Amino acid sequence: MYFTDRGIEELEKRRGEEEVSLAWLSEQLRTFVDLNPDFEVPVERLATWLARLDDEDDDED
């Protein structure tokens, strides 16, 4: 188990039933990076990965 799994599990346990918009998530990521600039690259990678998830499906057709 990766160390980050604990945080992901806590997120799912505490907020897993909530529905949020991608606009809300984007704003939270921006705020997080503003407060923690050292995490800019990993957050950018996560956001890009999430944005392009459907691209993998398009390549298979």
C-alpha positions as CSV (number, residue, x, y, z in Angstrom):
1,M,0.0,0.0,0.0
2,Y,1.3,3.4,-0.9
3,F,1.4,6.1,1.8
4,T,-1.1,8.1,-0.2
5,D,-3.7,5.4,0.1
6,R,-4.3,6.4,3.7
7,G,-5.3,9.9,2.6
8,I,-7.4,8.6,-0.3
9,E,-9.2,6.2,2.1
10,E,-9.8,9.0,4.6
11,L,-11.3,11.1,1.7
12,E,-13.5,8.3,0.7
13,K,-14.6,7.6,4.2
14,R,-15.3,11.2,5.2
15,R,-16.7,12.6,1.9
16,G,-17.4,9.5,-0.3
17,E,-21.1,10.1,-0.4
18,E,-20.9,13.7,-1.5
19,E,-21.3,14.8,-5.1
20,V,-19.1,17.7,-6.3
21,S,-18.7,19.5,-9.6
22,L,-15.4,19.4,-11.5
23,A,-15.4,23.2,-11.2
24,W,-15.4,22.9,-7.4
25,L,-12.6,20.3,-7.5
26,S,-10.6,22.5,-9.8
27,E,-11.0,25.4,-7.4
28,Q,-9.9,23.3,-4.5
29,L,-6.8,22.1,-6.4
30,R,-5.9,25.7,-7.2
31,T,-6.3,26.7,-3.5
32,F,-4.2,23.7,-2.5
33,V,-1.4,24.7,-4.9
34,D,-1.5,28.3,-3.8
35,L,-1.0,27.1,-0.2
36,N,1.5,24.4,-1.1
37,P,3.5,25.5,-4.2
38,D,5.8,22.5,-3.9
39,F,2.9,20.3,-5.0
40,E,2.3,22.2,-8.2
41,V,3.8,19.6,-10.5
42,P,2.0,16.5,-9.0
43,V,-1.4,18.4,-9.0
44,E,-0.8,19.4,-12.6
45,R,-0.1,15.8,-13.5
46,L,-3.2,14.6,-11.7
47,A,-5.4,17.2,-13.3
48,T,-4.0,16.4,-16.8
49,W,-4.5,12.7,-16.2
50,L,-8.1,13.2,-15.1
51,A,-8.8,15.5,-18.0
52,R,-7.5,13.0,-20.5
53,L,-9.0,9.8,-19.1
54,D,-11.4,9.5,-22.1
55,D,-8.6,9.9,-24.6
56,E,-7.4,6.3,-23.8
57,D,-10.9,5.0,-24.8
58,D,-10.7,6.9,-28.1
59,D,-7.4,5.3,-29.0
60,E,-8.9,1.8,-28.7
61,D,-11.5,2.4,-31.4
